[in-house]
Amino acid sequence: MDKITVFWFRRDLRLEDNMGLYYAYSQEKNVLPLFIFDREILDKLDDKEDARVAFIHTQIGRLHEELRDYGSTIIVKYGTPLEIFGQLLVSYTIEAVYTNRDYEPYAKERDKAVGQLLKSNGIELYDFKDQVIFEKDEITTESGHFYKVFTPYSKQWRSKFAGISYAEVTLDKRKNTFFQTSPLPLPSLADLGFKVSDVPIPPLQVDRPLIESYDKTRNYPALEGTSRLGIHLRFGTISIRKLVHEAAALNETYLTELIWREFYMTILYHKPEVVNNAFKPAYDRIPWRNSPEDFEKWCTGTTGYPLVDAGMRQLNATGYMHNRIRMVTASFLTKHLLLDWRWGEAYFAKKLLDYELASNNGGWQWAAGTGTDAQPYFRIFNPTSQLEKFDREKKYVKKWVPEYGTASYPEPMVDHAFARKRALDTYKEALDQ
């Protein structure tokens, strides 16, 4: 049997500036790239036209073509990781497996199980930091604990980052250590049980002028004022190291957003229970309303609040929602409607192209007041004043809610003053117990 080293692609779908791939390529021989379409994940997706699966499939095809230049290919499998590695152990003599770390609860359990399987066969699983600048316990308080509030975390992050220089790691084609094999046909989307999606994917393009003006344009949903790189960060088609160093030179506000991403990853790593529970345990006492009818109006963008409705319709049609509007819609669901933040989080998880568990969970808990934010629970966005402030000319609203201003547009489903008081009273009563 052929002796190989496996590099296992996951959230790092690129050859350039890929830490785990670089170390495998530099230190080992016969490196065979592998990608697994994980049934543990795909089988839970109800939408068989999920644009994220189609995006991954396209990126795997791109890697397939890029590896032709090295006389190699990417082996693509469909199944559970334990099943696939069991098959590979029969087909090859595996000397080592390299990969990049993932911090989500399922990923940690998956990697532990695969590592145990490999170790029982005398094989080491080597993992590397690739999707963040700082991980785990690299940013801590003086007492060695992880930060639970963003501002001091951000200060420490920036201080430590100031001492880091950036040099892209590259694969030297003169030292080709990929496993030399004939390219194999890739499985089609149909083979995986999915269909081609018509949802457009934002191109991988670092728009430097846009990032330079990000602090001035980011809050206005009618403008093209955000980078739309979320899906590329999620699946690693762009290097976070490269983007962060560019952001540091271009715009501090944009850099702050990238620091938020790492902060929430740190929270999820240290407190995986936040997936199902409030970061602040006392907030699990809030008696959320159980109203599927109200939730349906929120999901379909028929609440009678134009900024909320525009955001939900943009999400449903494109898999994207402007960052400012994400806060407004999340606040509306949890405060105006008093519906469980987990309902909204799950809906975003199903729809967002750039869905990332840590950021989605952190953002929803921030909006609900249950999370890490130091602000008290009585911050409640007024969707009408938000509209006047950030979409005064109604360009965004009119694009996504064409019936706005006509008799066919519904009246607000709940009065703002009533909803605000109800939320404040409900939260106060629950927290005073």
C-alpha positions in Angstrom: 0.0 0.0 0.0 1.1 3.6 -0.7 2.5 5.5 2.3 0.9 8.9 2.7 0.4 11.8 5.0 -3.1 13.2 5.0 -4.0 16.9 5.1 -7.6 17.2 6.1 -9.3 20.4 4.8 -12.2 21.7 6.8 -12.7 25.5 7.3 -9.5 26.4 5.3 -10.4 25.9 1.6 -7.3 27.4 0.1 -3.7 26.5 -0.7 -2.1 29.9 0.2 -1.3 30.9 3.7 -2.7 27.7 5.1 -0.8 26.8 8.3 -1.6 23.1 8.7 -1.1 22.5 5.0 2.2 24.4 5.0 3.6 22.3 7.8 2.4 19.0 6.2 3.9 20.0 2.9 7.1 21.2 4.4 7.8 18.4 6.8 6.2 15.3 5.3 6.2 13.3 2.0 3.3 12.2 -0.1 0.8 14.6 1.3 -2.7 13.6 0.2 -5.3 16.4 0.5 -8.7 15.2 1.8 -12.1 16.8 2.2 -15.0 15.1 3.9 -18.6 16.1 3.2 -19.7 15.3 6.8 -23.0 13.5 7.0 -23.3 14.6 10.7 -23.7 18.1 9.3 -25.3 17.7 5.9 -28.0 15.3 7.0 -29.3 18.0 9.4 -29.8 20.5 6.6 -33.5 20.6 5.4 -32.8 22.9 2.5 -31.4 20.8 -0.3 -30.6 23.9 -2.3 -28.4 25.3 0.6 -26.1 27.8 -1.0 -23.4 27.1 1.5 -23.1 23.5 0.4 -23.0 24.6 -3.2 -20.3 27.2 -2.3 -18.2 24.5 -0.6 -18.6 22.2 -3.6 -17.4 25.0 -5.9 -14.4 25.7 -3.8 -13.4 22.0 -3.6 -13.6 22.0 -7.4 -11.2 25.0 -7.5 -8.8 23.3 -5.2 -9.0 20.2 -7.4 -7.9 22.2 -10.4 -5.1 24.1 -8.4 -3.7 20.8 -7.3 -3.4 19.6 -10.8 -0.4 21.9 -11.1 1.3 19.8 -8.4 0.4 16.5 -10.1 -2.0 15.7 -7.3 -5.7 15.9 -6.5 -8.0 16.2 -3.5 -9.7 13.1 -2.3 -13.4 14.0 -1.6 -15.5 11.7 0.6 -19.1 11.7 1.8 -19.8 10.1 5.2 -18.9 10.5 8.8 -15.2 11.3 9.6 -14.8 8.1 11.6 -16.2 6.0 8.7 -14.0 7.8 6.1 -10.7 7.5 8.1 -11.6 3.8 8.8 -11.7 3.3 5.0 -8.5 5.3 4.4 -6.7 3.1 6.9 -7.6 0.1 4.8 -6.5 1.7 1.5 -3.3 3.5 2.6 -0.5 3.3 5.0 -1.1 6.6 6.8 2.0 8.0 8.6 0.4 11.2 9.9 -2.7 13.4 9.6 -2.5 17.2 9.6 -5.3 19.6 9.9 -6.3 23.1 11.3 -8.1 23.5 14.6 -11.8 24.2 14.9 -13.3 25.5 18.2 -17.0 24.6 17.9 -18.3 21.9 20.2 -19.1 19.4 17.5 -15.8 19.9 15.9 -13.9 19.3 19.1 -15.8 16.1 19.7 -15.2 15.0 16.1 -11.5 15.7 16.3 -11.1 13.9 19.6 -12.8 10.8 18.2 -10.7 10.8 15.0 -7.6 11.4 17.0 -8.3 8.4 19.2 -8.9 6.2 16.1 -5.7 7.3 14.6 -3.7 6.9 17.8 -5.0 3.4 18.2 -3.4 2.7 14.9 -0.1 4.4 15.8 -0.8 7.6 13.9 -0.5 11.1 15.1 -3.1 13.8 14.4 -1.3 17.2 14.3 -3.5 20.4 14.4 -2.6 24.0 13.9 -4.0 27.5 14.5 -5.3 28.9 11.3 -8.7 30.6 11.4 -7.8 33.1 14.2 -5.0 35.3 15.3 -5.3 34.4 18.9 -7.0 31.3 20.3 -7.9 29.5 23.5 -5.8 31.0 26.4 -3.6 33.3 24.4 -5.6 36.4 25.5 -6.2 36.3 29.3 -6.7 38.5 32.3 -3.8 39.0 34.7 -5.2 36.1 36.8 -5.1 33.8 33.7 -8.8 33.6 33.1 -10.5 34.2 29.7 -12.2 37.6 29.2 -15.9 37.8 29.6 -16.3 41.4 28.4 -15.2 42.6 25.0 -13.5 46.0 25.7 -10.7 44.7 27.9 -10.3 41.7 25.7 -9.9 44.0 22.7 -7.3 46.1 24.4 -5.3 43.1 25.3 -5.7 41.6 21.8 -4.5 44.9 20.2 -1.5 45.1 22.6 -0.4 41.6 21.8 -1.1 41.9 18.1 1.2 45.0 17.9 4.2 42.8 18.4 3.4 40.4 15.6 4.8 40.6 12.1 3.1 38.9 9.1 4.8 36.8 6.5 2.6 34.6 4.3 3.4 30.9 4.3 3.7 29.5 0.8 4.1 26.1 -0.9 7.4 25.8 -2.7 6.6 24.2 -6.0 10.2 23.2 -6.4 9.8 21.0 -3.4 6.6 19.2 -4.4 5.7 16.8 -1.6 2.1 16.2 -2.6 1.1 12.6 -3.3 1.4 12.1 -7.1 -1.8 10.6 -8.3 -4.2 11.0 -11.2 -7.1 13.4 -10.5 -10.3 11.6 -9.7 -13.8 12.8 -10.6 -15.4 14.8 -7.9 -18.8 13.9 -6.6 -21.6 16.1 -7.9 -24.0 18.0 -5.7 -26.6 15.5 -6.7 -24.4 12.7 -5.4 -24.5 14.5 -2.1 -28.3 14.9 -2.2 -28.2 18.6 -2.9 -29.1 20.9 -5.8 -27.5 23.9 -7.3 -28.6 27.1 -5.6 -29.5 30.4 -7.3 -28.4 32.5 -4.3 -25.5 34.7 -5.4 -22.2 34.3 -3.5 -20.2 37.5 -2.8 -16.9 37.4 -4.7 -13.6 37.0 -2.8 -12.4 40.5 -3.2 -10.7 42.7 -0.6 -12.0 46.1 -1.4 -9.4 48.4 0.2 -11.2 51.7 -0.5 -14.4 50.3 1.0 -12.5 49.1 4.1 -10.8 52.5 4.5 -14.2 54.2 4.7 -15.9 51.4 6.6 -16.4 53.4 9.8 -18.4 56.1 7.8 -20.5 53.7 5.7 -21.1 50.5 7.7 -24.3 51.6 9.4 -26.3 52.5 6.3 -27.9 49.4 4.7 -28.7 51.1 1.4 -25.0 51.6 0.8 -22.4 49.0 -0.3 -20.5 49.8 2.9 -19.5 46.3 4.2 -16.9 43.9 2.8 -19.2 40.9 2.4 -16.3 38.6 3.2 -18.1 36.7 5.9 -18.6 33.5 4.0 -15.0 33.5 2.9 -13.9 33.8 6.5 -16.3 31.1 7.5 -14.9 28.6 5.1 -11.3 29.8 5.0 -11.1 30.8 1.3 -9.3 33.9 2.6 -6.5 34.0 5.2 -7.5 35.7 8.4 -3.9 36.6 9.0 -3.7 38.5 5.7 -7.0 40.2 6.2 -6.3 41.3 9.8 -3.0 42.8 8.9 -4.6 44.7 6.0 -7.4 45.9 8.3 -4.9 47.1 10.9 -3.4 49.4 8.3 -6.7 50.5 6.7 -9.4 51.0 9.3 -9.6 50.5 13.1 -13.4 50.0 13.1 -13.1 47.2 10.6 -10.4 45.6 12.7 -12.6 45.8 15.7 -15.2 43.7 13.9 -12.6 41.0 13.3 -11.6 41.1 17.0 -15.3 40.6 17.9 -15.2 37.4 15.8 -12.3 36.1 17.9 -13.8 37.2 21.1 -16.9 35.2 20.5 -14.9 32.2 19.4 -13.0 32.4 22.7 -16.3 32.5 24.6 -17.6 29.5 22.8 -14.4 27.5 23.3 -14.4 28.1 27.1 -18.2 28.0 27.6 -19.7 25.7 25.0 -22.9 25.6 27.1 -23.8 29.0 25.6 -25.0 27.1 22.5 -28.2 26.2 24.4 -28.1 28.4 27.5 -27.7 32.1 28.4 -24.2 33.2 29.0 -25.6 34.9 32.2 -27.5 31.9 33.8 -30.0 34.2 35.5 -31.4 35.1 32.1 -32.6 31.6 31.6 -35.4 32.5 33.9 -37.0 34.8 31.4 -40.5 33.4 30.5 -40.3 33.8 26.7 -43.6 33.9 24.9 -44.5 30.9 22.8 -46.1 32.4 19.7 -45.4 30.6 16.4 -47.8 33.0 14.7 -45.7 36.0 15.7 -42.5 34.2 14.9 -43.8 33.5 11.4 -44.5 37.2 10.8 -41.0 38.0 11.8 -39.5 35.3 9.6 -41.5 36.4 6.5 -40.9 40.1 7.1 -44.5 41.1 7.7 -44.3 42.7 11.1 -45.4 46.2 10.0 -42.0 47.6 11.0 -40.4 48.4 7.6 -36.7 48.2 8.7 -37.3 44.8 10.3 -39.3 43.6 7.3 -36.7 44.7 4.8 -33.9 42.9 6.8 -35.8 39.6 7.0 -36.7 39.7 3.3 -33.1 40.5 2.3 -32.0 37.5 4.4 -34.6 35.2 2.9 -33.8 36.2 -0.7 -30.0 36.5 -0.5 -28.7 34.7 2.5 -27.3 38.0 3.8 -28.5 40.7 6.1 -26.8 44.1 6.8 -25.0 44.1 10.2 -26.9 47.1 11.6 -30.2 45.4 10.6 -29.2 42.1 12.2 -29.1 44.0 15.5 -32.5 45.6 14.9 -34.3 42.4 13.8 -32.8 40.5 16.7 -33.8 43.1 19.2 -37.3 43.2 17.8 -37.7 39.4 18.1 -36.4 39.2 21.7 -37.6 42.5 23.1 -40.7 43.6 21.2 -42.1 40.1 20.7 -40.4 38.5 23.7 -39.6 35.4 21.7 -36.7 33.2 22.7 -33.4 34.3 21.2 -32.7 30.6 20.3 -35.6 30.7 17.8 -34.0 33.6 16.0 -30.5 32.2 16.2 -31.7 28.9 14.7 -33.4 30.8 11.8 -30.3 32.8 11.1 -28.2 29.7 11.2 -30.4 28.2 8.5 -30.4 31.2 6.3 -27.1 33.1 6.6 -24.4 32.4 4.1 -21.8 33.6 6.6 -23.3 31.7 9.5 -20.7 31.0 12.1 -21.8 29.5 15.4 -19.7 31.6 17.7 -20.6 35.0 16.1 -24.3 34.1 15.6 -24.7 32.9 19.1 -22.8 35.9 20.5 -24.7 38.4 18.5 -28.1 37.0 19.4 -27.3 36.8 23.1 -26.0 40.4 22.9 -29.3 41.5 21.4 -31.3 39.6 23.9 -29.2 41.0 26.8 -28.4 37.4 27.9 -24.8 37.4 26.7 -21.4 38.9 27.5 -22.3 42.5 26.9 -21.8 44.8 30.0 -24.8 46.9 29.1 -28.0 46.1 31.1 -30.9 44.4 29.6 -33.0 47.6 29.1 -31.3 48.5 25.8 -34.1 48.1 23.3 -33.8 49.3 19.7 -36.6 51.5 18.4 -37.1 50.2 14.9 -38.8 53.4 13.8 -36.0 55.8 15.0 -33.4 53.3 13.6 -35.2 53.7 10.2 -35.0 57.5 10.4 -31.4 57.5 11.5 -30.0 54.9 9.1 -32.4 54.8 6.1 -33.9 58.2 6.1 -34.7 58.2 2.4 -36.1 54.7 2.7 -33.9 53.4 -0.2 -33.2 50.1 1.6 -36.8 49.6 2.7 -38.3 50.4 -0.7 -35.9 47.9 -2.3 -37.0 45.0 -0.1 -40.6 46.1 0.8 -42.1 47.4 -2.4 -45.6 47.7 -0.9 -44.3 50.0 1.9 -46.4 53.1 2.0 -49.4 51.5 0.3 -52.6 50.1 1.7 -51.3 46.6 1.4 -48.5 47.1 3.9 -49.6 45.8 7.4 -50.0 47.9 10.5 -47.3 47.3 13.2 -48.0 44.0 14.8 -47.2 45.4 18.3 -47.0 49.0 19.6 -43.4 50.0 20.4 -44.2 51.7 23.8 -46.3 48.7 24.9 -43.7 46.2 23.8 -40.8 48.1 25.5 -42.6 48.2 28.8 -43.6 44.6 28.6 -40.0 43.6 27.9 -38.6 45.7 30.8 -41.2 44.4 33.2 -40.7 40.8 32.2 -37.0 40.9 32.4 -37.0 42.7 35.7 -39.5 40.3 37.3 -37.5 37.3 36.1 -34.1 38.7 37.3 -35.5 39.8 40.7 -36.4 36.2 41.6 
